[in-house]
């Protein structure tokens, strides 16, 4: 592909998932640019169409089964290709909307996050958001589960990720922990069984959709803070973009052999996988399977965070006893600690 040069920072990019022939970019230059996906022999250095926006757009996402797309910034706008004005706009307040994602199954549903730490679900057939919740820390990115139309995961500033069910948004259904700094991006695998997250602590973690802790962690010595991640369409690779201007390609399963396999190799891999699954609850097997070597700064930070969590738990227990509550009554799960107030 020919390199498309932009003079300013690009905030987001989205490919037309209806015909796959175009993609849209938005950036700090307040321009919405529409590009054609040409072959490497074509020389394309200017967009097919460009629109000057009234303000900066921070995110763009294509609506499923359609060439229409939505942008977010001062408001949410729905656009048609090559049209100079949006079809419709939704003014949700004075706070900036820094991320938005269209549902990959339900074409009328959009989720987004605002600078006031709130998350909203919007139906384009209505004029106001369906639901709105507020978190204690800023949500950075959101990703829909491609196999469950009602499930999305939020990458939060409080070192964790939270999975929500948009039917019951009072609090998350699951929290995912392991990072030692802010989580900056998240993306689901095409199967919907796993997702990958990018951390400011210079690591990438892969989670199973229903697990609290990560199943694997990737890092290198020279990799800086990871700003974005993407799971490939064949579910075999994970791509990451980091702060030192490098894009890296990782295997989704670190132990998986690439290339063609003989019949005996396939049988051997299947047999070994079955053995691991059979004895996964044995203490020694579980210890070996879960053990991961991590950089010194992540190990030290994780140890410090554990001391802080234990100290806070003891403090909360002492306060509950002083108030005449027992341990069960005073316990508050992490999924509820992350929220402020009730869903609107």
FIPARO-322438 format. One line per 4 residues: for each residue x, y, z of N, C-alpha, C. Coordinates in steps of 0.2 Angstrom, whole numbers. Example, Ala and Ser with C-alpha at 12.3 -4.5 7.8 and 13.67 -1.06 7.14 Angstrom:
<rs>
66,-28,39,62,-22,39,66,-16,39 | 64,-11,35,68,-5,36,64,0,39
</rs>
This chain:
<rs>
4,-6,0,0,0,0,4,6,0 | 2,11,-3,6,18,-4,4,21,3 | 10,24,6,9,28,12,5,34,11 | 0,35,15,-4,41,15,-1,46,20
1,52,18,5,56,22,0,61,25 | 0,62,31,-4,68,35,0,72,39 | -1,78,38,3,83,42,1,84,49 | -4,81,51,-6,82,58,-8,75,61
-8,74,67,-10,68,71,-17,65,69 | -17,59,67,-24,56,66,-26,53,72 | -32,54,74,-36,52,80,-38,45,79 | -41,43,74,-45,37,73,-45,35,66
-46,29,64,-47,26,57,-53,21,57 | -57,20,52,-62,15,52,-62,13,44 | -63,6,43,-63,4,37,-71,2,35 | -73,4,29,-80,2,27,-81,-5,27
-85,-8,32,-86,-15,32,-91,-18,28 | -94,-13,23,-99,-16,19,-96,-18,12 | -92,-14,9,-88,-16,3,-81,-17,4 | -78,-14,9,-71,-14,10,-67,-10,5
-70,-5,2,-66,-2,-3,-64,5,-1 | -66,7,5,-64,14,7,-63,14,15 | -60,19,17,-59,20,24,-59,27,26 | -60,29,32,-61,36,34,-56,37,40
-53,43,40,-49,45,45,-51,52,48 | -50,53,54,-51,60,58,-45,61,62 | -44,68,62,-38,70,66,-38,77,69 | -32,79,71,-32,85,75,-33,91,70
-33,90,64,-34,96,59,-41,97,58 | -46,94,61,-53,95,61,-55,94,54 | -52,89,51,-54,86,44,-56,79,44 | -62,78,41,-64,71,40,-62,69,33
-58,64,32,-55,62,26,-57,55,24 | -59,55,17,-62,48,14,-57,46,9 | -54,40,11,-49,37,6,-51,31,3 | -48,29,-3,-50,23,-7,-44,18,-5
-46,12,-4,-41,7,-3,-39,4,-10 | -33,7,-13,-31,5,-19,-25,0,-18 | -23,-3,-24,-17,-7,-24,-11,-4,-23 | -6,-8,-22,1,-5,-21,4,-1,-27
1,-2,-33,4,1,-39,1,8,-40 | -5,9,-36,-8,16,-37,-5,21,-33 | -4,27,-35,-1,32,-32,-6,37,-29 | -8,36,-23,-14,40,-20,-11,43,-13
-10,50,-14,-7,54,-8,-12,59,-6 | -18,59,-9,-23,64,-7,-30,60,-6 | -34,62,-2,-40,59,0,-45,59,-6 | -50,54,-7,-55,55,-12,-60,60,-10
-61,62,-4,-65,67,-2,-63,70,5 | -64,76,6,-62,79,13,-67,84,15 | -69,84,21,-74,88,24,-71,92,30 | -72,98,30,-70,103,36,-75,102,41
-73,100,47,-78,100,53,-77,106,57 | -83,107,61,-83,113,65,-78,112,71 | -77,106,73,-73,105,79,-68,99,78 | -64,97,82,-60,91,82,-64,85,83
-63,80,78,-67,73,79,-61,68,82 | -63,65,88,-58,61,91,-59,53,89 | -65,51,86,-66,44,85,-71,44,79 | -70,38,75,-74,36,70,-76,29,70
-82,27,68,-83,20,68,-89,18,63 | -88,13,58,-93,12,53,-99,8,56 | -105,9,54,-111,6,56,-111,-1,52 | -112,-6,56,-112,-13,53,-117,-14,47
-115,-18,42,-119,-19,36,-121,-13,32 | -116,-8,33,-118,-1,30,-111,3,28 | -112,7,23,-106,12,22,-107,18,26 | -112,19,30,-113,25,34,-108,24,40
-106,30,43,-102,29,49,-103,35,54 | -101,34,60,-102,39,65,-95,42,68 | -95,49,69,-90,52,72,-92,55,79 | -87,56,83,-88,59,90,-83,64,91
-85,69,95,-81,75,97,-85,79,101 | -87,85,99,-92,89,103,-99,86,103 | -100,81,98,-107,78,98,-106,71,94 | -111,67,93,-111,61,89,-114,63,83
-111,62,77,-114,63,71,-114,57,66 | -119,56,63,-120,50,58,-119,53,51 | -115,50,47,-113,52,40,-114,47,35 | -115,49,29,-116,45,23,-109,47,19
-107,42,15,-101,43,11,-102,49,6 | -96,53,6,-96,59,1,-101,64,2 | -104,64,8,-109,69,10,-106,75,14 | -107,81,13,-103,86,16,-106,88,23
-112,86,24,-115,87,31,-118,81,34 | -118,80,40,-120,74,43,-128,73,42 | -130,66,42,-137,65,42,-141,67,48 | -138,66,54,-141,69,60,-135,69,65
-136,73,70,-132,74,76,-135,74,82 | -131,71,87,-134,71,94,-130,75,99 | -133,80,102,-129,84,107,-130,81,114 | -125,78,117,-126,75,123,-123,79,129
-122,85,128,-119,90,133,-113,93,131 | -110,96,136,-104,101,134,-97,97,135 | -97,91,138,-91,87,138,-89,83,132 | -83,83,130,-80,80,124,-81,73,124
-84,70,119,-84,63,118,-78,60,114 | -74,56,118,-67,55,115,-67,48,112 | -72,44,113,-72,37,109,-79,35,108 | -80,32,102,-87,29,101,-86,23,97
-90,18,97,-90,12,93,-97,10,92 | -98,8,85,-105,5,83,-105,-2,84 | -111,-4,86,-112,-11,88,-111,-16,81 | -107,-21,82,-106,-25,76,-112,-30,74
-117,-30,78,-123,-34,77,-129,-30,76 | -130,-26,81,-136,-21,80,-134,-15,77 | -136,-13,71,-134,-8,67,-136,-1,70 | -141,-1,74,-143,6,77,-140,8,84
-136,3,87,-134,5,93,-126,7,93 | -125,12,97,-118,15,98,-117,16,105 | -111,15,107,-108,16,114,-102,21,113 | -102,25,118,-97,30,118,-95,32,126
-90,36,126,-87,38,133,-86,46,132 | -87,49,138,-86,56,138,-81,58,143 | -79,65,143,-73,67,147,-76,67,154 | -82,67,156,-84,67,163,-85,60,166
-81,56,163,-81,49,165,-87,45,164 | -92,47,160,-98,44,159,-98,39,153 | -101,34,152,-102,30,147,-110,30,145 | -111,30,139,-118,30,136,-119,25,131
-125,23,130,-128,19,125,-133,22,121 | -132,23,115,-136,27,110,-140,23,105 | -146,24,104,-150,21,98,-151,26,93 | -149,26,87,-149,31,82,-157,32,80
-161,28,82,-168,29,81,-171,33,86 | -168,35,91,-170,40,96,-166,46,97 | -168,51,101,-165,57,101,-161,58,107 | -162,53,112,-158,54,118,-155,47,120
-150,47,124,-146,40,125,-151,36,129 | -150,29,128,-154,24,131,-152,24,138 | -146,23,140,-143,23,146,-137,27,147 | -135,29,153,-129,32,155,-127,31,162
-121,29,162,-118,28,169,-111,32,170 | -109,32,176,-103,36,177,-98,32,181 | -92,32,179,-87,28,183,-82,33,187 | -79,30,192,-74,34,196,-68,36,192
-66,32,187,-60,34,183,-62,35,176 | -58,38,172,-59,39,165,-59,33,161 | -64,31,157,-64,26,152,-61,28,146 | -55,24,144,-51,27,138,-54,24,131
-55,17,131,-58,14,125,-63,9,126 | -67,8,121,-73,3,122,-72,-2,116 | -74,-8,117,-74,-13,111,-80,-17,113 | -84,-19,107,-90,-23,108,-88,-30,107
-91,-35,110,-90,-42,109,-94,-44,102 | -90,-46,97,-94,-47,90,-99,-53,90 | -99,-57,96,-103,-63,96,-109,-62,101 | -109,-56,105,-114,-55,109,-116,-48,108
-122,-46,106,-124,-39,104,-124,-35,110 | -125,-38,116,-126,-34,122,-120,-33,126 | -115,-35,124,-109,-35,129,-103,-31,126 | -100,-27,130,-94,-23,128,-90,-22,134
-83,-21,132,-78,-20,137,-75,-13,137 | -74,-11,143,-71,-4,144,-64,-4,146 | -59,-1,143,-52,0,146,-52,6,150 | -50,6,156,-51,11,161,-44,14,164
-45,20,166,-39,23,169,-36,20,176 | -41,16,179,-39,13,185,-35,6,185 | -32,5,180,-28,-1,179,-32,-7,177 | -38,-7,176,-42,-12,175,-47,-12,169
-50,-17,167,-55,-17,162,-61,-20,165 | -67,-17,162,-74,-19,165,-78,-21,159 | -81,-27,160,-86,-29,155,-93,-28,157 | -97,-25,152,-104,-22,154,-109,-26,150
-115,-27,153,-121,-30,149,-125,-24,148 | -126,-21,142,-130,-15,141,-137,-16,143 | -140,-22,145,-147,-22,147,-147,-21,155 | -141,-22,158,-141,-21,166,-134,-17,167
-135,-10,166,-129,-6,167,-127,-3,173 | -131,-5,179,-130,-2,185,-122,-3,187 | -119,-9,186,-112,-10,187,-110,-16,182 | -103,-16,181,-101,-21,177,-102,-28,179
-102,-33,174,-103,-40,176,-97,-43,178 | -91,-40,175,-85,-43,177,-79,-38,177 | -74,-39,181,-68,-34,181,-62,-39,178 | -58,-36,175,-52,-39,172,-46,-35,175
-41,-39,179,-36,-35,182,-29,-38,180 | -24,-35,181,-17,-37,180,-12,-31,178 | -15,-26,175,-11,-21,173,-8,-17,179 | -3,-13,178,0,-9,184,0,-2,182
-3,0,176,-4,7,175,-11,7,170 | -12,13,168,-18,14,164,-19,9,158 | -25,7,157,-26,3,151,-29,8,145 | -25,8,140,-27,13,134,-31,10,129
-31,4,127,-35,1,122,-37,-6,123 | -42,-8,119,-45,-15,120,-48,-17,113 | -47,-23,112,-51,-26,105,-52,-33,106 | -58,-35,104,-60,-42,104,-57,-46,99
-57,-53,100,-55,-58,94,-62,-59,90 | -61,-61,84,-67,-62,80,-72,-67,83 | -69,-72,87,-73,-77,90,-77,-75,96 | -75,-69,99,-79,-66,105,-77,-70,111
-72,-74,111,-70,-78,117,-65,-75,121 | -61,-70,118,-55,-67,121,-55,-60,118 | -51,-56,122,-49,-49,120,-42,-48,122 | -39,-43,119,-32,-40,120,-33,-33,122
-28,-31,127,-28,-25,130,-21,-22,130 | -21,-15,129,-14,-12,129,-14,-8,135 | -8,-8,138,-7,-4,145,-1,1,144 | -2,6,148,3,11,148,10,9,152
9,3,155,15,0,158,19,-4,153 | 19,-3,147,23,-6,142,22,-14,141 | 15,-16,142,14,-23,141,7,-24,137 | 6,-30,135,0,-32,131,-3,-38,135
-9,-38,137,-12,-44,140,-18,-46,136 | -18,-53,136,-23,-57,133,-28,-60,138 | -34,-58,138,-39,-61,143,-44,-65,139 | -46,-71,143,-52,-74,141,-58,-70,143
-64,-70,139,-69,-65,140,-72,-65,147 | -72,-71,151,-75,-71,157,-70,-72,163 | -64,-71,162,-59,-72,167,-57,-65,170 | -55,-66,176,-52,-59,180,-45,-58,178
-41,-63,178,-34,-62,176,-32,-64,169 | -27,-61,167,-25,-63,160,-22,-70,159 | -23,-72,153,-20,-79,152,-13,-78,149 | -11,-72,146,-4,-71,144,-2,-64,144
4,-63,144,7,-56,144,13,-55,140 | 13,-50,135,18,-49,130,22,-43,132 | 28,-43,131,32,-37,132,39,-38,128 | 42,-32,127,49,-32,125,53,-27,128
60,-27,128,64,-22,132,63,-15,129 | 62,-15,122,62,-8,119,55,-6,117 | 50,-9,119,43,-7,118,41,-2,123 | 39,4,121,37,9,126,29,8,127
26,13,130,19,12,132,15,11,125 | 10,6,126,7,3,120,0,7,120 | -1,10,114,-6,15,113,-12,12,110 | -11,7,106,-17,3,102,-15,-4,101
-21,-8,101,-20,-15,99,-26,-17,94 | -25,-22,91,-30,-25,86,-29,-32,85 | -34,-36,85,-34,-43,84,-36,-44,77 | -32,-49,74,-33,-50,66,-39,-54,65
-41,-53,59,-48,-56,57,-48,-64,57 | -42,-67,56,-41,-74,56,-40,-77,63 | -40,-72,68,-39,-74,75,-32,-77,77 | -27,-77,73,-21,-80,74,-16,-75,77
-17,-68,75,-12,-63,77,-15,-57,81 | -10,-54,84,-12,-48,88,-7,-43,86 | -10,-37,84,-5,-31,82,-5,-26,87 | 0,-23,88,1,-17,93,5,-11,91
3,-5,93,6,1,91,8,4,97 | 15,6,98,17,8,104,20,15,103 | 22,18,108,24,26,108,31,27,105 | 35,22,104,41,23,100,40,22,93
34,23,90,32,23,83,34,16,80 | 32,10,83,33,4,80,27,0,80 | 25,-4,75,20,-9,75,22,-16,76 | 20,-19,80,22,-26,81,17,-31,80
19,-37,77,14,-42,76,16,-48,81 | 11,-50,85,12,-56,90,7,-62,88 | 9,-68,90,5,-73,89,0,-73,95 | -7,-75,93,-12,-75,98,-11,-80,103
-8,-86,101,-6,-91,106,2,-92,105 | 5,-90,110,12,-90,109,16,-96,108 | 13,-102,110,16,-109,109,13,-112,102 | 9,-108,98,6,-111,92,12,-111,87
12,-116,83,17,-117,77,14,-114,71 | 18,-110,68,15,-107,62,17,-111,56 | 13,-111,50,14,-115,44,10,-121,44 | 11,-125,39,7,-131,38,10,-137,44
5,-141,46,7,-146,51,5,-153,48 | 10,-158,49,8,-164,47,3,-168,51 | 1,-173,49,-5,-177,53,-2,-179,60 | 4,-181,61,7,-183,67,8,-177,72
10,-171,69,10,-165,73,3,-163,76 | -2,-163,71,-8,-161,74,-11,-166,79 | -9,-172,79,-11,-177,84,-8,-176,90 | -1,-174,90,3,-173,96,1,-167,99
-1,-161,95,-3,-155,99,-10,-156,102 | -14,-160,99,-21,-161,102,-20,-165,108 | -16,-170,108,-15,-174,114,-12,-170,120 | -7,-166,118,-4,-162,124,-9,-157,126
-13,-154,122,-19,-149,124,-24,-153,129 | -25,-159,127,-30,-163,131,-27,-165,138 | -21,-166,138,-17,-168,144,-18,-161,149 | -16,-156,146,-16,-149,150,-23,-148,153
-28,-149,148,-35,-148,151,-37,-153,156 | -35,-159,156,-37,-164,160,-34,-163,167 | -28,-161,167,-24,-160,174,-23,-152,176 | -27,-148,173,-27,-141,174,-28,-139,181
-31,-143,185,-32,-141,192,-27,-144,197 | -23,-148,194,-17,-150,199,-13,-144,201 | -11,-144,207,-7,-138,209,-1,-136,205 | 3,-141,204,9,-140,200,8,-138,193
3,-141,190,2,-140,183,-1,-133,182 | -6,-131,187,-9,-124,187,-3,-119,188 | 2,-120,193,7,-116,194,11,-114,188 | 13,-120,184,17,-119,178,13,-115,173
7,-117,172,3,-114,167,1,-107,168 | 1,-105,174,-1,-98,176,6,-93,176 | 11,-96,177,17,-92,178,20,-89,172 | 21,-82,173,24,-78,167,29,-74,170
35,-74,166,40,-69,168,38,-62,166 | 39,-57,170,37,-50,168,43,-46,170 | 44,-40,167,49,-35,168,49,-33,175 | 55,-31,178,56,-29,185,51,-24,187
50,-19,183,46,-13,185,38,-15,185 | 36,-20,181,29,-23,182,29,-27,188 | 34,-31,190,34,-35,196,34,-31,202 | 38,-26,202,38,-22,208,32,-18,209
29,-15,204,22,-11,204,17,-16,206 | 16,-22,204,11,-27,206,12,-28,213 | 18,-29,215,19,-31,222,16,-25,227 | 18,-19,225,16,-13,228,8,-12,228
5,-13,222,-2,-13,222,-6,-18,226 | -3,-24,227,-6,-29,232,-6,-26,239 | 0,-23,241,0,-21,248,-5,-15,249 | -6,-11,244,-11,-6,244,-18,-9,245
-19,-14,241,-26,-17,241,-27,-20,248 | -22,-24,250,-23,-27,257,-24,-22,262 | -21,-16,262,-21,-11,267,-28,-8,267 | -31,-7,261,-38,-4,260,-43,-9,262
-42,-15,261,-47,-20,263,-47,-21,271 | -41,-20,274,-41,-20,282,-44,-14,284 | -43,-8,281,-46,-2,283,-54,-2,283 | -56,-5,277,-63,-5,276,-67,-10,281
-63,-16,283,-66,-20,288,-66,-17,295 | -61,-14,297,-61,-10,303,-67,-5,304 | -68,-1,298,-73,3,298,-80,0,299 | -81,-6,295,-87,-9,296,-88,-12,303
-83,-15,306,-84,-17,313,-86,-12,317 | -83,-6,316,-84,0,321,-92,2,320 | -94,1,314,-101,3,312,-106,-3,314 | -104,-8,317,-108,-14,319,-110,-18,313
-106,-18,308,-108,-23,302,-103,-29,302 | -105,-35,300,-101,-40,299,-97,-40,293 | -93,-45,291,-89,-45,286,-93,-46,279 | -98,-50,279,-102,-51,273,-106,-44,271
-108,-41,276,-112,-35,275,-108,-29,272 | -102,-29,274,-97,-24,273,-94,-25,266 | -94,-31,263,-90,-32,257,-93,-29,251 | -89,-26,247,-91,-23,241,-87,-25,235
-90,-28,230,-85,-31,225,-82,-25,221 | -77,-27,217,-73,-22,213,-78,-19,208 | -82,-23,205,-87,-21,200,-91,-15,202 | -93,-15,209,-97,-9,211,-93,-4,214
-87,-5,216,-82,0,218,-80,5,212 | -81,3,206,-78,7,200,-84,12,198 | -90,11,201,-95,15,198,-97,21,203 | -100,26,200,-103,32,204,-110,33,203
-114,32,208,-121,33,207,-124,27,204 | -130,28,201,-134,23,198,-135,24,190 | -137,20,186,-138,21,179,-144,25,178 | -143,30,173,-148,34,171,-152,32,165
</rs>
